[in-house]
Amino acid sequence: MSDLSEFYAEMWRESRPRYHENTLELDPYLADRHSDRRRGITVIIRLQGTLVDRVMTVIERFGALDPAQFVYPRAQLHTTLLSLNTASPDFVPDSALLRRYQTLLTDFFQTIPAFTIEYRGIIGTPAAVILCGYPQEDRLNQIRDALRVVLTAQGLGANLDQRYRIISAHSTLMRFTQRLRDPAAMIALIDHWRDQPLGVLTVSEVEFVINDWYLTPERVQTLARYPLKI
């Protein structure tokens, strides 16, 4: 957990000047969602229960501070376990390929025990405001690494980690559509929530989905749900 704490802290230290300067990365797709054709396939963990209620309270605070930005509704809150094919305009779902993934994932997850993620603190990145997650005993990255090995052995590893090798357990809360209305107030609000506990999630199920970039409910197709061993 200490390594992940430093990872989040360093990310905020590096991003903080961008907030001061109001030079954040604006999402070019949010202004015209209908033209966004990016799709991919992902294994996700959905945020659930009372955790979501507390997180939504935080999101409402950020949305009230700068209503022009895009805030995630409760149905889109998630942590990515592993992106199998990063959402892109070129992705075309292939039925035979999806069946191969489903068979492999069914076999893989039937041996994986449930685990917990503690969500504590908020940070800003150049592109988003995110909720920091801390998996129990680094279980999430152990599962990711094991799944990468299995996928690669079956010839399904070519599209893994296309953007970056995911190591965190964050959940995105806000994306930027335009310059900040009040950069100092945004920094202060992030600092206010920087270390505050939001709750613990018991991960007892994961989902295999076709998704857009934001996990928009009407654009997400759930292909399978995999319960973890209790």
Helices and strands as residue ranges (DSSP letters): H 2-21, G 30-35, E 39-46, H 50-65, E 70-71, G 74-76, E 78-88, H 95-109, E 115-124, E 128-135, G 136-138, H 139-153, E 171-175, H 183-192, E 197-203, E 205-211, G 217-219, E 221-227
